[in-house]
Amino acid sequence: MTSPVLWPHPHGRRFSPSLRYTSNYVCIMIDTCFYEVLENPNTGARTLTGRFVSLSPPLLVDFSLSSLSNRYIQQLLRDKLVSRYRWLCEDLAIDISSEAGELGFGRNGFSLTIYIGITYKMLNQLYTLISLIHGYATLMNCSHVFHERCLLEWLQRNNTCPMCRAV
């Protein structure tokens, strides 16, 4: 698997001082998944298989914020997050501090929810995958790869590539 791609989505709600709501609530939801990409080793062409798999149930972390200090927020996150997500602490602390400041920290209460999608890309070699599943792989002139038996079945009816229709 390759390094993860992060998709943070903050959503904040400011409360009017007239409501006398002074709590500063932060909720973080972390969802981790991977998607599979097949790579043709000859051409380097990559194809997304459309297979997305969740690696674990989403993690929900919530806490009240009493300071905008990055060190304070990082420590809160380290205490709340399980070890496999602690690498998020530094960047997440900066984001939380910035969002909380914009929502009026110290002047009124707020609720800040951050959804974080962590996506890993799983790269598989096309030949290896086809060979393991079906047997021999055949490379077409257009660089598409197919299982030999499936390709022969197709070519008995058509004289084109099943994928791009090249002759």
Salt bridges, closest charged atoms under 4 A:
GLU36 OE1 - ARG51 NH1 3.61
GLU39 OE2 - ARG46 NE 2.94
